[in-house]
Amino acid sequence: MSNVIPFPARVREPEPDDFDIDLFTAVDVAIRDLRDIAQRLRGDVTGQEQAEECMLMLARALESARLSG
């Protein structure tokens, strides 16, 4: 009896619409990621401060956008 080796399934090329994300979600995810980065930069005070400042800036922009509709 022979051993049949299946070909791997073709992976579909991503469409431009696959990456659509609204601004609120993008900023919310960026804030979360920056919080994680800032925690990992504990030994790098300057990097941690920069990440935290960026996170605060994005949080203020997100809140302002939510209030203005």
Predicted model as a PDB file, atoms N, CA, C, CB and O in Angstrom, pLDDT in the B-factor column:
MODEL        1                                                                  
ATOM      1  N   MET A   1       0.855  -1.169   0.000  1.00 64.00           N  
ATOM      2  CA  MET A   1       0.000   0.000   0.000  1.00 64.00           C  
ATOM      3  C   MET A   1       0.903   1.236   0.000  1.00 64.00           C  
ATOM      4  CB  MET A   1      -0.974  -0.004   1.231  1.00 64.00           C  
ATOM      5  O   MET A   1       1.939   1.259   0.665  1.00 64.00           O  
ATOM      6  N   SER A   2       0.502   2.249  -0.746  1.00 73.00           N  
ATOM      7  CA  SER A   2       1.316   3.462  -0.838  1.00 73.00           C  
ATOM      8  C   SER A   2       0.946   4.451   0.258  1.00 73.00           C  
ATOM      9  CB  SER A   2       1.152   4.116  -2.214  1.00 73.00           C  
ATOM     10  O   SER A   2      -0.137   4.403   0.840  1.00 73.00           O  
ATOM     11  N   ASN A   3       1.877   5.336   0.509  1.00 77.00           N  
ATOM     12  CA  ASN A   3       1.664   6.381   1.509  1.00 77.00           C  
ATOM     13  C   ASN A   3       1.320   7.664   0.767  1.00 77.00           C  
ATOM     14  CB  ASN A   3       2.930   6.572   2.427  1.00 77.00           C  
ATOM     15  O   ASN A   3       2.162   8.191   0.040  1.00 77.00           O  
ATOM     16  N   VAL A   4       0.109   8.181   0.928  1.00 74.00           N  
ATOM     17  CA  VAL A   4      -0.347   9.381   0.235  1.00 74.00           C  
ATOM     18  C   VAL A   4      -0.038  10.598   1.108  1.00 74.00           C  
ATOM     19  CB  VAL A   4      -1.874   9.299  -0.092  1.00 74.00           C  
ATOM     20  O   VAL A   4      -0.452  10.670   2.265  1.00 74.00           O  
ATOM     21  N   ILE A   5       0.692  11.541   0.536  1.00 74.00           N  
ATOM     22  CA  ILE A   5       1.021  12.772   1.251  1.00 74.00           C  
ATOM     23  C   ILE A   5       0.170  13.897   0.663  1.00 74.00           C  
ATOM     24  CB  ILE A   5       2.558  13.105   1.148  1.00 74.00           C  
ATOM     25  O   ILE A   5       0.348  14.259  -0.500  1.00 74.00           O  
ATOM     26  N   PRO A   6      -0.748  14.450   1.448  1.00 75.00           N  
ATOM     27  CA  PRO A   6      -1.609  15.510   0.913  1.00 75.00           C  
ATOM     28  C   PRO A   6      -0.839  16.828   0.742  1.00 75.00           C  
ATOM     29  CB  PRO A   6      -2.821  15.725   1.838  1.00 75.00           C  
ATOM     30  O   PRO A   6       0.053  17.163   1.522  1.00 75.00           O  
ATOM     31  N   PHE A   7      -1.220  17.552  -0.303  1.00 76.00           N  
ATOM     32  CA  PHE A   7      -0.650  18.883  -0.492  1.00 76.00           C  
ATOM     33  C   PHE A   7      -1.267  19.831   0.526  1.00 76.00           C  
ATOM     34  CB  PHE A   7      -0.888  19.396  -1.943  1.00 76.00           C  
ATOM     35  O   PHE A   7      -2.445  19.703   0.857  1.00 76.00           O  
ATOM     36  N   PRO A   8      -0.472  20.794   1.032  1.00 77.00           N  
ATOM     37  CA  PRO A   8      -1.055  21.757   1.975  1.00 77.00           C  
ATOM     38  C   PRO A   8      -2.097  22.624   1.272  1.00 77.00           C  
ATOM     39  CB  PRO A   8       0.048  22.646   2.600  1.00 77.00           C  
ATOM     40  O   PRO A   8      -1.974  22.932   0.087  1.00 77.00           O  
ATOM     41  N   ALA A   9      -3.103  23.002   2.013  1.00 78.00           N  
ATOM     42  CA  ALA A   9      -4.156  23.857   1.465  1.00 78.00           C  
ATOM     43  C   ALA A   9      -3.577  25.221   1.125  1.00 78.00           C  
ATOM     44  CB  ALA A   9      -5.334  23.998   2.465  1.00 78.00           C  
ATOM     45  O   ALA A   9      -2.702  25.736   1.821  1.00 78.00           O  
ATOM     46  N   ARG A  10      -4.081  25.790   0.048  1.00 79.00           N  
ATOM     47  CA  ARG A  10      -3.628  27.132  -0.339  1.00 79.00           C  
ATOM     48  C   ARG A  10      -4.187  28.157   0.625  1.00 79.00           C  
ATOM     49  CB  ARG A  10      -4.052  27.468  -1.786  1.00 79.00           C  
ATOM     50  O   ARG A  10      -5.357  28.113   1.004  1.00 79.00           O  
ATOM     51  N   VAL A  11      -3.327  29.076   1.008  1.00 76.00           N  
ATOM     52  CA  VAL A  11      -3.747  30.163   1.895  1.00 76.00           C  
ATOM     53  C   VAL A  11      -4.173  31.332   1.026  1.00 76.00           C  
ATOM     54  CB  VAL A  11      -2.599  30.581   2.885  1.00 76.00           C  
ATOM     55  O   VAL A  11      -3.448  31.753   0.125  1.00 76.00           O  
ATOM     56  N   ARG A  12      -5.337  31.839   1.303  1.00 77.00           N  
ATOM     57  CA  ARG A  12      -5.896  32.948   0.541  1.00 77.00           C  
ATOM     58  C   ARG A  12      -5.094  34.218   0.814  1.00 77.00           C  
ATOM     59  CB  ARG A  12      -7.388  33.159   0.892  1.00 77.00           C  
ATOM     60  O   ARG A  12      -4.734  34.494   1.958  1.00 77.00           O  
ATOM     61  N   GLU A  13      -4.816  34.985  -0.231  1.00 77.00           N  
ATOM     62  CA  GLU A  13      -4.150  36.280  -0.079  1.00 77.00           C  
ATOM     63  C   GLU A  13      -5.101  37.226   0.648  1.00 77.00           C  
ATOM     64  CB  GLU A  13      -3.723  36.871  -1.470  1.00 77.00           C  
ATOM     65  O   GLU A  13      -6.289  37.268   0.330  1.00 77.00           O  
ATOM     66  N   PRO A  14      -4.599  37.978   1.612  1.00 70.00           N  
ATOM     67  CA  PRO A  14      -5.499  38.896   2.328  1.00 70.00           C  
ATOM     68  C   PRO A  14      -6.008  40.001   1.408  1.00 70.00           C  
ATOM     69  CB  PRO A  14      -4.782  39.514   3.539  1.00 70.00           C  
ATOM     70  O   PRO A  14      -5.281  40.520   0.561  1.00 70.00           O  
ATOM     71  N   GLU A  15      -7.246  40.334   1.598  1.00 73.00           N  
ATOM     72  CA  GLU A  15      -7.879  41.434   0.864  1.00 73.00           C  
ATOM     73  C   GLU A  15      -7.683  42.722   1.665  1.00 73.00           C  
ATOM     74  CB  GLU A  15      -9.409  41.150   0.616  1.00 73.00           C  
ATOM     75  O   GLU A  15      -7.538  42.676   2.886  1.00 73.00           O  
ATOM     76  N   PRO A  16      -7.678  43.867   0.985  1.00 68.00           N  
ATOM     77  CA  PRO A  16      -7.533  45.140   1.729  1.00 68.00           C  
ATOM     78  C   PRO A  16      -8.597  45.324   2.806  1.00 68.00           C  
ATOM     79  CB  PRO A  16      -7.595  46.315   0.765  1.00 68.00           C  
ATOM     80  O   PRO A  16      -8.320  45.909   3.853  1.00 68.00           O  
ATOM     81  N   ASP A  17      -9.812  44.830   2.560  1.00 68.00           N  
ATOM     82  CA  ASP A  17     -10.892  44.974   3.545  1.00 68.00           C  
ATOM     83  C   ASP A  17     -10.662  44.123   4.782  1.00 68.00           C  
ATOM     84  CB  ASP A  17     -12.222  44.605   2.919  1.00 68.00           C  
ATOM     85  O   ASP A  17     -11.282  44.373   5.816  1.00 68.00           O  
ATOM     86  N   ASP A  18      -9.784  43.120   4.709  1.00 68.00           N  
ATOM     87  CA  ASP A  18      -9.516  42.261   5.854  1.00 68.00           C  
ATOM     88  C   ASP A  18      -8.883  43.033   6.999  1.00 68.00           C  
ATOM     89  CB  ASP A  18      -8.618  41.113   5.447  1.00 68.00           C  
ATOM     90  O   ASP A  18      -8.928  42.590   8.147  1.00 68.00           O  
ATOM     91  N   PHE A  19      -8.297  44.175   6.700  1.00 68.00           N  
ATOM     92  CA  PHE A  19      -7.567  44.928   7.712  1.00 68.00           C  
ATOM     93  C   PHE A  19      -8.288  46.201   8.132  1.00 68.00           C  
ATOM     94  CB  PHE A  19      -6.197  45.271   7.201  1.00 68.00           C  
ATOM     95  O   PHE A  19      -7.723  47.024   8.854  1.00 68.00           O  
ATOM     96  N   ASP A  20      -9.520  46.369   7.692  1.00 77.00           N  
ATOM     97  CA  ASP A  20     -10.267  47.551   8.087  1.00 77.00           C  
ATOM     98  C   ASP A  20     -10.517  47.527   9.586  1.00 77.00           C  
ATOM     99  CB  ASP A  20     -11.594  47.642   7.318  1.00 77.00           C  
ATOM    100  O   ASP A  20     -10.933  46.513  10.146  1.00 77.00           O  
ATOM    101  N   ILE A  21     -10.259  48.649  10.215  1.00 79.00           N  
ATOM    102  CA  ILE A  21     -10.480  48.775  11.654  1.00 79.00           C  
ATOM    103  C   ILE A  21     -10.895  50.219  11.898  1.00 79.00           C  
ATOM    104  CB  ILE A  21      -9.189  48.383  12.494  1.00 79.00           C  
ATOM    105  O   ILE A  21     -10.335  51.145  11.310  1.00 79.00           O  
ATOM    106  N   ASP A  22     -11.873  50.401  12.764  1.00 82.00           N  
ATOM    107  CA  ASP A  22     -12.306  51.768  13.030  1.00 82.00           C  
ATOM    108  C   ASP A  22     -11.304  52.450  13.962  1.00 82.00           C  
ATOM    109  CB  ASP A  22     -13.730  51.784  13.646  1.00 82.00           C  
ATOM    110  O   ASP A  22     -10.550  51.794  14.681  1.00 82.00           O  
ATOM    111  N   LEU A  23     -11.319  53.759  13.931  1.00 83.00           N  
ATOM    112  CA  LEU A  23     -10.346  54.557  14.670  1.00 83.00           C  
ATOM    113  C   LEU A  23     -10.434  54.318  16.177  1.00 83.00           C  
ATOM    114  CB  LEU A  23     -10.549  56.031  14.369  1.00 83.00           C  
ATOM    115  O   LEU A  23      -9.408  54.252  16.854  1.00 83.00           O  
ATOM    116  N   PHE A  24     -11.645  54.189  16.701  1.00 85.00           N  
ATOM    117  CA  PHE A  24     -11.801  53.972  18.143  1.00 85.00           C  
ATOM    118  C   PHE A  24     -11.133  52.666  18.578  1.00 85.00           C  
ATOM    119  CB  PHE A  24     -13.293  53.955  18.524  1.00 85.00           C  
ATOM    120  O   PHE A  24     -10.445  52.618  19.598  1.00 85.00           O  
ATOM    121  N   THR A  25     -11.345  51.611  17.794  1.00 87.00           N  
ATOM    122  CA  THR A  25     -10.736  50.322  18.123  1.00 87.00           C  
ATOM    123  C   THR A  25      -9.227  50.392  18.012  1.00 87.00           C  
ATOM    124  CB  THR A  25     -11.275  49.223  17.212  1.00 87.00           C  
ATOM    125  O   THR A  25      -8.513  49.859  18.861  1.00 87.00           O  
ATOM    126  N   ALA A  26      -8.733  51.050  16.964  1.00 86.00           N  
ATOM    127  CA  ALA A  26      -7.287  51.160  16.760  1.00 86.00           C  
ATOM    128  C   ALA A  26      -6.623  51.887  17.923  1.00 86.00           C  
ATOM    129  CB  ALA A  26      -6.985  51.887  15.445  1.00 86.00           C  
ATOM    130  O   ALA A  26      -5.583  51.450  18.416  1.00 86.00           O  
ATOM    131  N   VAL A  27      -7.209  52.976  18.357  1.00 87.00           N  
ATOM    132  CA  VAL A  27      -6.635  53.744  19.460  1.00 87.00           C  
ATOM    133  C   VAL A  27      -6.733  52.949  20.764  1.00 87.00           C  
ATOM    134  CB  VAL A  27      -7.351  55.110  19.605  1.00 87.00           C  
ATOM    135  O   VAL A  27      -5.799  52.945  21.567  1.00 87.00           O  
ATOM    136  N   ASP A  28      -7.857  52.282  20.968  1.00 88.00           N  
ATOM    137  CA  ASP A  28      -8.024  51.476  22.175  1.00 88.00           C  
ATOM    138  C   ASP A  28      -6.979  50.368  22.239  1.00 88.00           C  
ATOM    139  CB  ASP A  28      -9.433  50.875  22.227  1.00 88.00           C  
ATOM    140  O   ASP A  28      -6.406  50.124  23.301  1.00 88.00           O  
ATOM    141  N   VAL A  29      -6.724  49.697  21.124  1.00 88.00           N  
ATOM    142  CA  VAL A  29      -5.710  48.636  21.071  1.00 88.00           C  
ATOM    143  C   VAL A  29      -4.308  49.224  21.271  1.00 88.00           C  
ATOM    144  CB  VAL A  29      -5.785  47.878  19.719  1.00 88.00           C  
ATOM    145  O   VAL A  29      -3.474  48.628  21.953  1.00 88.00           O  
ATOM    146  N   ALA A  30      -4.056  50.388  20.678  1.00 88.00           N  
ATOM    147  CA  ALA A  30      -2.743  51.031  20.839  1.00 88.00           C  
ATOM    148  C   ALA A  30      -2.492  51.389  22.306  1.00 88.00           C  
ATOM    149  CB  ALA A  30      -2.650  52.301  19.957  1.00 88.00           C  
ATOM    150  O   ALA A  30      -1.374  51.235  22.797  1.00 88.00           O  
ATOM    151  N   ILE A  31      -3.508  51.858  22.994  1.00 88.00           N  
ATOM    152  CA  ILE A  31      -3.371  52.186  24.422  1.00 88.00           C  
ATOM    153  C   ILE A  31      -3.026  50.930  25.209  1.00 88.00           C  
ATOM    154  CB  ILE A  31      -4.675  52.826  24.973  1.00 88.00           C  
ATOM    155  O   ILE A  31      -2.128  50.951  26.052  1.00 88.00           O  
ATOM    156  N   ARG A  32      -3.720  49.855  24.944  1.00 90.00           N  
ATOM    157  CA  ARG A  32      -3.445  48.594  25.642  1.00 90.00           C  
ATOM    158  C   ARG A  32      -2.021  48.110  25.368  1.00 90.00           C  
ATOM    159  CB  ARG A  32      -4.457  47.515  25.218  1.00 90.00           C  
ATOM    160  O   ARG A  32      -1.310  47.690  26.281  1.00 90.00           O  
ATOM    161  N   ASP A  33      -1.616  48.175  24.092  1.00 88.00           N  
ATOM    162  CA  ASP A  33      -0.265  47.731  23.731  1.00 88.00           C  
ATOM    163  C   ASP A  33       0.798  48.606  24.390  1.00 88.00           C  
ATOM    164  CB  ASP A  33      -0.085  47.747  22.206  1.00 88.00           C  
ATOM    165  O   ASP A  33       1.808  48.094  24.873  1.00 88.00           O  
ATOM    166  N   LEU A  34       0.579  49.910  24.415  1.00 86.00           N  
ATOM    167  CA  LEU A  34       1.540  50.809  25.053  1.00 86.00           C  
ATOM    168  C   LEU A  34       1.639  50.553  26.552  1.00 86.00           C  
ATOM    169  CB  LEU A  34       1.151  52.259  24.800  1.00 86.00           C  
ATOM    170  O   LEU A  34       2.716  50.674  27.136  1.00 86.00           O  
ATOM    171  N   ARG A  35       0.525  50.204  27.168  1.00 86.00           N  
ATOM    172  CA  ARG A  35       0.553  49.870  28.596  1.00 86.00           C  
ATOM    173  C   ARG A  35       1.447  48.644  28.816  1.00 86.00           C  
ATOM    174  CB  ARG A  35      -0.892  49.602  29.134  1.00 86.00           C  
ATOM    175  O   ARG A  35       2.247  48.611  29.751  1.00 86.00           O  
ATOM    176  N   ASP A  36       1.306  47.647  27.954  1.00 87.00           N  
ATOM    177  CA  ASP A  36       2.151  46.451  28.057  1.00 87.00           C  
ATOM    178  C   ASP A  36       3.625  46.779  27.819  1.00 87.00           C  
ATOM    179  CB  ASP A  36       1.687  45.387  27.056  1.00 87.00           C  
ATOM    180  O   ASP A  36       4.500  46.288  28.532  1.00 87.00           O  
ATOM    181  N   ILE A  37       3.891  47.611  26.813  1.00 86.00           N  
ATOM    182  CA  ILE A  37       5.271  47.999  26.495  1.00 86.00           C  
ATOM    183  C   ILE A  37       5.888  48.766  27.663  1.00 86.00           C  
ATOM    184  CB  ILE A  37       5.314  48.858  25.206  1.00 86.00           C  
ATOM    185  O   ILE A  37       7.033  48.518  28.041  1.00 86.00           O  
ATOM    186  N   ALA A  38       5.133  49.687  28.223  1.00 83.00           N  
ATOM    187  CA  ALA A  38       5.646  50.489  29.343  1.00 83.00           C  
ATOM    188  C   ALA A  38       6.010  49.598  30.524  1.00 83.00           C  
ATOM    189  CB  ALA A  38       4.606  51.542  29.777  1.00 83.00           C  
ATOM    190  O   ALA A  38       7.002  49.851  31.207  1.00 83.00           O  
ATOM    191  N   GLN A  39       5.221  48.561  30.769  1.00 85.00           N  
ATOM    192  CA  GLN A  39       5.528  47.656  31.878  1.00 85.00           C  
ATOM    193  C   GLN A  39       6.804  46.861  31.609  1.00 85.00           C  
ATOM    194  CB  GLN A  39       4.358  46.699  32.122  1.00 85.00           C  
ATOM    195  O   GLN A  39       7.555  46.557  32.536  1.00 85.00           O  
ATOM    196  N   ARG A  40       7.050  46.523  30.332  1.00 86.00           N  
ATOM    197  CA  ARG A  40       8.257  45.766  29.995  1.00 86.00           C  
ATOM    198  C   ARG A  40       9.505  46.632  29.987  1.00 86.00           C  
ATOM    199  CB  ARG A  40       8.094  45.108  28.648  1.00 86.00           C  
ATOM    200  O   ARG A  40      10.617  46.104  30.009  1.00 86.00           O  
ATOM    201  N   LEU A  41       9.347  47.948  29.958  1.00 82.00           N  
ATOM    202  CA  LEU A  41      10.484  48.862  29.902  1.00 82.00           C  
ATOM    203  C   LEU A  41      10.887  49.367  31.291  1.00 82.00           C  
ATOM    204  CB  LEU A  41      10.155  50.042  28.999  1.00 82.00           C  
ATOM    205  O   LEU A  41      11.415  50.473  31.409  1.00 82.00           O  
ATOM    206  N   ARG A  42      10.657  48.607  32.300  1.00 80.00           N  
ATOM    207  CA  ARG A  42      10.918  49.064  33.672  1.00 80.00           C  
ATOM    208  C   ARG A  42      12.354  49.525  33.881  1.00 80.00           C  
ATOM    209  CB  ARG A  42      10.604  47.959  34.649  1.00 80.00           C  
ATOM    210  O   ARG A  42      12.582  50.460  34.649  1.00 80.00           O  
ATOM    211  N   GLY A  43      13.320  48.908  33.231  1.00 82.00           N  
ATOM    212  CA  GLY A  43      14.713  49.317  33.392  1.00 82.00           C  
ATOM    213  C   GLY A  43      15.067  50.538  32.563  1.00 82.00           C  
ATOM    214  O   GLY A  43      16.088  51.178  32.812  1.00 82.00           O  
ATOM    215  N   ASP A  44      14.236  50.872  31.578  1.00 87.00           N  
ATOM    216  CA  ASP A  44      14.490  51.997  30.680  1.00 87.00           C  
ATOM    217  C   ASP A  44      13.511  53.122  31.030  1.00 87.00           C  
ATOM    218  CB  ASP A  44      14.345  51.568  29.174  1.00 87.00           C  
ATOM    219  O   ASP A  44      12.413  53.202  30.480  1.00 87.00           O  
ATOM    220  N   VAL A  45      13.932  53.982  31.950  1.00 88.00           N  
ATOM    221  CA  VAL A  45      13.039  55.023  32.463  1.00 88.00           C  
ATOM    222  C   VAL A  45      12.563  55.955  31.351  1.00 88.00           C  
ATOM    223  CB  VAL A  45      13.743  55.832  33.550  1.00 88.00           C  
ATOM    224  O   VAL A  45      11.387  56.318  31.304  1.00 88.00           O  
ATOM    225  N   THR A  46      13.464  56.338  30.466  1.00 90.00           N  
ATOM    226  CA  THR A  46      13.095  57.249  29.373  1.00 90.00           C  
ATOM    227  C   THR A  46      12.087  56.588  28.435  1.00 90.00           C  
ATOM    228  CB  THR A  46      14.348  57.685  28.582  1.00 90.00           C  
ATOM    229  O   THR A  46      11.108  57.215  28.033  1.00 90.00           O  
ATOM    230  N   GLY A  47      12.323  55.334  28.091  1.00 86.00           N  
ATOM    231  CA  GLY A  47      11.389  54.610  27.221  1.00 86.00           C  
ATOM    232  C   GLY A  47      10.044  54.422  27.877  1.00 86.00           C  
ATOM    233  O   GLY A  47       9.008  54.541  27.224  1.00 86.00           O  
ATOM    234  N   GLN A  48      10.052  54.128  29.167  1.00 85.00           N  
ATOM    235  CA  GLN A  48       8.805  53.949  29.898  1.00 85.00           C  
ATOM    236  C   GLN A  48       8.020  55.256  29.952  1.00 85.00           C  
ATOM    237  CB  GLN A  48       9.083  53.435  31.316  1.00 85.00           C  
ATOM    238  O   GLN A  48       6.804  55.257  29.758  1.00 85.00           O  
ATOM    239  N   GLU A  49       8.699  56.360  30.213  1.00 86.00           N  
ATOM    240  CA  GLU A  49       8.022  57.666  30.250  1.00 86.00           C  
ATOM    241  C   GLU A  49       7.435  58.012  28.889  1.00 86.00           C  
ATOM    242  CB  GLU A  49       8.998  58.769  30.696  1.00 86.00           C  
ATOM    243  O   GLU A  49       6.316  58.517  28.800  1.00 86.00           O  
ATOM    244  N   GLN A  50       8.189  57.740  27.832  1.00 88.00           N  
ATOM    245  CA  GLN A  50       7.704  58.035  26.485  1.00 88.00           C  
ATOM    246  C   GLN A  50       6.467  57.201  26.159  1.00 88.00           C  
ATOM    247  CB  GLN A  50       8.809  57.774  25.448  1.00 88.00           C  
ATOM    248  O   GLN A  50       5.502  57.723  25.600  1.00 88.00           O  
ATOM    249  N   ALA A  51       6.484  55.915  26.500  1.00 86.00           N  
ATOM    250  CA  ALA A  51       5.327  55.053  26.253  1.00 86.00           C  
ATOM    251  C   ALA A  51       4.118  55.531  27.053  1.00 86.00           C  
ATOM    252  CB  ALA A  51       5.656  53.591  26.608  1.00 86.00           C  
ATOM    253  O   ALA A  51       2.998  55.546  26.543  1.00 86.00           O  
ATOM    254  N   GLU A  52       4.343  55.919  28.300  1.00 85.00           N  
ATOM    255  CA  GLU A  52       3.235  56.396  29.139  1.00 85.00           C  
ATOM    256  C   GLU A  52       2.673  57.721  28.627  1.00 85.00           C  
ATOM    257  CB  GLU A  52       3.698  56.557  30.591  1.00 85.00           C  
ATOM    258  O   GLU A  52       1.459  57.921  28.651  1.00 85.00           O  
ATOM    259  N   GLU A  53       3.537  58.630  28.162  1.00 89.00           N  
ATOM    260  CA  GLU A  53       3.069  59.905  27.597  1.00 89.00           C  
ATOM    261  C   GLU A  53       2.246  59.656  26.334  1.00 89.00           C  
ATOM    262  CB  GLU A  53       4.267  60.837  27.280  1.00 89.00           C  
ATOM    263  O   GLU A  53       1.211  60.289  26.128  1.00 89.00           O  
ATOM    264  N   CYS A  54       2.699  58.753  25.509  1.00 89.00           N  
ATOM    265  CA  CYS A  54       1.978  58.417  24.284  1.00 89.00           C  
ATOM    266  C   CYS A  54       0.625  57.794  24.623  1.00 89.00           C  
ATOM    267  CB  CYS A  54       2.810  57.455  23.408  1.00 89.00           C  
ATOM    268  O   CYS A  54      -0.386  58.105  23.993  1.00 89.00           O  
ATOM    269  N   MET A  55       0.616  56.919  25.618  1.00 86.00           N  
ATOM    270  CA  MET A  55      -0.621  56.283  26.053  1.00 86.00           C  
ATOM    271  C   MET A  55      -1.612  57.326  26.551  1.00 86.00           C  
ATOM    272  CB  MET A  55      -0.339  55.249  27.151  1.00 86.00           C  
ATOM    273  O   MET A  55      -2.795  57.259  26.216  1.00 86.00           O  
ATOM    274  N   LEU A  56      -1.151  58.285  27.344  1.00 89.00           N  
ATOM    275  CA  LEU A  56      -2.029  59.338  27.852  1.00 89.00           C  
ATOM    276  C   LEU A  56      -2.558  60.223  26.724  1.00 89.00           C  
ATOM    277  CB  LEU A  56      -1.289  60.192  28.878  1.00 89.00           C  
ATOM    278  O   LEU A  56      -3.725  60.614  26.733  1.00 89.00           O  
ATOM    279  N   MET A  57      -1.701  60.536  25.759  1.00 90.00           N  
ATOM    280  CA  MET A  57      -2.124  61.339  24.621  1.00 90.00           C  
ATOM    281  C   MET A  57      -3.229  60.624  23.847  1.00 90.00           C  
ATOM    282  CB  MET A  57      -0.930  61.639  23.701  1.00 90.00           C  
ATOM    283  O   MET A  57      -4.233  61.239  23.487  1.00 90.00           O  
ATOM    284  N   LEU A  58      -3.048  59.331  23.592  1.00 89.00           N  
ATOM    285  CA  LEU A  58      -4.065  58.569  22.872  1.00 89.00           C  
ATOM    286  C   LEU A  58      -5.349  58.452  23.683  1.00 89.00           C  
ATOM    287  CB  LEU A  58      -3.540  57.179  22.527  1.00 89.00           C  
ATOM    288  O   LEU A  58      -6.443  58.506  23.122  1.00 89.00           O  
ATOM    289  N   ALA A  59      -5.226  58.295  24.988  1.00 89.00           N  
ATOM    290  CA  ALA A  59      -6.414  58.207  25.841  1.00 89.00           C  
ATOM    291  C   ALA A  59      -7.204  59.516  25.803  1.00 89.00           C  
ATOM    292  CB  ALA A  59      -6.012  57.868  27.292  1.00 89.00           C  
ATOM    293  O   ALA A  59      -8.432  59.504  25.727  1.00 89.00           O  
ATOM    294  N   ARG A  60      -6.499  60.634  25.858  1.00 91.00           N  
ATOM    295  CA  ARG A  60      -7.188  61.937  25.770  1.00 91.00           C  
ATOM    296  C   ARG A  60      -7.854  62.113  24.413  1.00 91.00           C  
ATOM    297  CB  ARG A  60      -6.197  63.093  26.018  1.00 91.00           C  
ATOM    298  O   ARG A  60      -8.985  62.594  24.339  1.00 91.00           O  
ATOM    299  N   ALA A  61      -7.170  61.731  23.342  1.00 88.00           N  
ATOM    300  CA  ALA A  61      -7.742  61.856  21.992  1.00 88.00           C  
ATOM    301  C   ALA A  61      -8.971  60.964  21.843  1.00 88.00           C  
ATOM    302  CB  ALA A  61      -6.689  61.494  20.920  1.00 88.00           C  
ATOM    303  O   ALA A  61      -9.969  61.377  21.253  1.00 88.00           O  
ATOM    304  N   LEU A  62      -8.904  59.748  22.372  1.00 87.00           N  
ATOM    305  CA  LEU A  62     -10.029  58.832  22.295  1.00 87.00           C  
ATOM    306  C   LEU A  62     -11.222  59.367  23.072  1.00 87.00           C  
ATOM    307  CB  LEU A  62      -9.632  57.461  22.818  1.00 87.00           C  
ATOM    308  O   LEU A  62     -12.350  59.325  22.581  1.00 87.00           O  
ATOM    309  N   GLU A  63     -10.990  59.861  24.265  1.00 89.00           N  
ATOM    310  CA  GLU A  63     -12.084  60.422  25.077  1.00 89.00           C  
ATOM    311  C   GLU A  63     -12.696  61.639  24.399  1.00 89.00           C  
ATOM    312  CB  GLU A  63     -11.578  60.805  26.482  1.00 89.00           C  
ATOM    313  O   GLU A  63     -13.917  61.801  24.402  1.00 89.00           O  
ATOM    314  N   SER A  64     -11.873  62.486  23.824  1.00 89.00           N  
ATOM    315  CA  SER A  64     -12.376  63.660  23.113  1.00 89.00           C  
ATOM    316  C   SER A  64     -13.221  63.259  21.914  1.00 89.00           C  
ATOM    317  CB  SER A  64     -11.217  64.546  22.661  1.00 89.00           C  
ATOM    318  O   SER A  64     -14.266  63.857  21.656  1.00 89.00           O  
ATOM    319  N   ALA A  65     -12.772  62.256  21.189  1.00 86.00           N  
ATOM    320  CA  ALA A  65     -13.531  61.798  20.025  1.00 86.00           C  
ATOM    321  C   ALA A  65     -14.859  61.169  20.445  1.00 86.00           C  
ATOM    322  CB  ALA A  65     -12.705  60.792  19.214  1.00 86.00           C  
ATOM    323  O   ALA A  65     -15.872  61.338  19.766  1.00 86.00           O  
ATOM    324  N   ARG A  66     -14.852  60.450  21.557  1.00 86.00           N  
ATOM    325  CA  ARG A  66     -16.103  59.845  22.045  1.00 86.00           C  
ATOM    326  C   ARG A  66     -17.092  60.926  22.466  1.00 86.00           C  
ATOM    327  CB  ARG A  66     -15.824  58.892  23.231  1.00 86.00           C  
ATOM    328  O   ARG A  66     -18.290  60.801  22.207  1.00 86.00           O  
ATOM    329  N   LEU A  67     -16.611  61.977  23.105  1.00 89.00           N  
ATOM    330  CA  LEU A  67     -17.502  63.043  23.572  1.00 89.00           C  
ATOM    331  C   LEU A  67     -18.071  63.857  22.412  1.00 89.00           C  
ATOM    332  CB  LEU A  67     -16.760  63.965  24.534  1.00 89.00           C  
ATOM    333  O   LEU A  67     -19.207  64.329  22.477  1.00 89.00           O  
ATOM    334  N   SER A  68     -17.280  64.021  21.352  1.00 89.00           N  
ATOM    335  CA  SER A  68     -17.745  64.826  20.216  1.00 89.00           C  
ATOM    336  C   SER A  68     -18.585  64.017  19.236  1.00 89.00           C  
ATOM    337  CB  SER A  68     -16.558  65.430  19.488  1.00 89.00           C  
ATOM    338  O   SER A  68     -19.184  64.577  18.317  1.00 89.00           O  
ATOM    339  N   GLY A  69     -18.631  62.716  19.426  1.00 73.00           N  
ATOM    340  CA  GLY A  69     -19.476  61.855  18.616  1.00 73.00           C  
ATOM    341  C   GLY A  69     -18.837  61.501  17.364  1.00 73.00           C  
ATOM    342  O   GLY A  69     -19.418  60.774  16.558  1.00 73.00           O  
TER     343      GLY A  69                                                      
ENDMDL                                                                          
END                                                                             
